[in-house]
Amino acid sequence: MMAAGAVAASAADNRPNIIYIMCDDMGYGDLGCYGQKYISTPHIDSLARQGVRFTQAYAGSPVSAPSRASLMTGQHTGHCEVRGNKEYWRGVDTVMYGANVDFSIVGQHPYDPAQVILPEIMKEHGYTTGMFGKWAGGYEGSPSTPDKRGIDEFYGYVCQFQAHLYYPNFLNRYRPELGDTATVRVVMDENIKYPMYGDDYLKRPQYSADMIHREAMDWLDRQSADKPFMGIFTYTLPHAELVQPNDSLLKGYKRKFFLDKTWGGQEASRYNPSVNTHAQFAAMISRLDAYVGEIMEKLDEKGLADNTIVVFTSDNGPHEEGGADPEFFGRDGQLRGLKRSCHEGGIRIPFIVRWPGVIEAGRESDHQLAFYDVLPTVCDIVGTTPQSYSAAGRGSFDGISFLPELTGRGIQPKHDFLYWEFNETDQIGVRQGDWKLIVKRGKPELYNLADDIHEDHDVAAAHPEIVDRLVKIVRREHTPNPHFSVTIP
């Protein structure tokens, strides 16, 4: 029997392409294939029918930047450098775009330069790399911008705070063939004629989600079977703010949700007021689904679909920002907690993988995986190992390849535990089997997911020996970080 790591690497000229689609703040239950009843997602549902749908997959963190860091580094948030949404635009000089005030430097805490990240590995193994959407892995001018971390072409938001505006003053780009020697700003000339907040904001015509998708499709159209590629499509939908073009998609949901809600806005967070919030949210997910359909159509058109792995997932659990209403949609999949929580609802996410001829179609898997498993899995696919990078002094890794689970070949190793920590809400999470420890401000809570999936019953007092065992894991796995702290029990 062929070893799992040799599935793709055995034929170097036929290595699979990878399209990794990660949306923003979509909950476990927001898709039809995960039980959503109100929102139409036919293209993503089709991916699930053609591949494997994971039911116990986890983000790297309950918020954006550290979750993406876990994906990129193959480390959990007790080890990786980025463990929260630390911003680098606060207190900097401002610049003007028309009559609009913005920041001269934007972005989040950078990745550790000594830790190799996923696109660097892919590029070193002969892959063309493109990233379109949200970066959130360093601020402008830092050692960790897309052009410096293995990305051949980028278009989107370097800064996740900037991404709160779907009609922004500028987007970021790195495309050497256009003369870019670093990640630059591309001013949205038509947008800046109008204000960033208030009624006239909706006169802005340049909608970032559509623009980012068009750039991603243009990049994909330039790829061929001659050289393998990895596209990381980190779409910002359905993150707040709840706004989009008033096209037939949105109008259809306005008719469906005739009795709807409004939301008054929050200027400091860059969330404009929104009407028809249920329709807006549903249409954002269906718009994203249409993007997925166009990606698959392009792969078919170019004859690349059969040799391309397509992954669809979300960076963390559902949000209730900008007027979003998770209770209405039942979109947490009956899980407790939302974005920013280490309860299941904040970290358990949809995760679908399609790989024709390798993954059995229509499968459902309860294998427990986390974002930090993606890097070792991709290493396995391209014929290398994280250990080779550790041996070269280029980082340490917590993930386990789940390639055997994808292919059905070989024995799938399993985690003894999964680990999360998040400084902004001072929470830590550990899952070991069906036991789930959550530490809130230093106080441990214990849940048995086998019979309490909603984490309603704290059984810590009844099982002190299990609490003690999981607390020891916390104390072992947490490494101090001067930028991010949590209370250790």
Disulfide bonds with the S-S distance in Angstrom:
none
